[in-house]
Amino acid sequence: MSDCIFCKIAAGEIPATVVYEDELVIAFDDVSPQMPVHTLIVPKEHYRDIGDGIPDALMGHLFNTVKKVAELKGVASSGYRVIVNTGDDACQTVHHVHVHVLGGAPMNSGSPAL
């Protein structure tokens, strides 16, 4: 999509702090972090949300990338939260499916639920 900020980041048109990238996904730090570690993982191909017919292989790859990002960001052993918001009622602010990986500090029930 030509007006999608995440598509533009994936295409290299908008700069981002890239944590991980391969042929299918790109992971970059959130510009408004809710925790010391707040990284987004997005497929390079545009899908509006998690219910937008994402092929099983891509969905698996997207979620398998979570572990890699957690390791790269140093939160794999201490713990991290994984969140996917879907739709306006869930506060999905960018309508390109993305996975939030949050960590780097102890969490409680009041910690970000995005």
Secondary structure, DSSP 8 states (H G I E B T S, - for coil): -TT-HHHHHHTTSS---EEEE-SSEEEEE-SS-SSSEEEEEEESS--SSTTS---HHHHHHHHHHHHHHHHHTT-TTT-EEEE---SGGGT--SSS--EEEEESS---TTS---
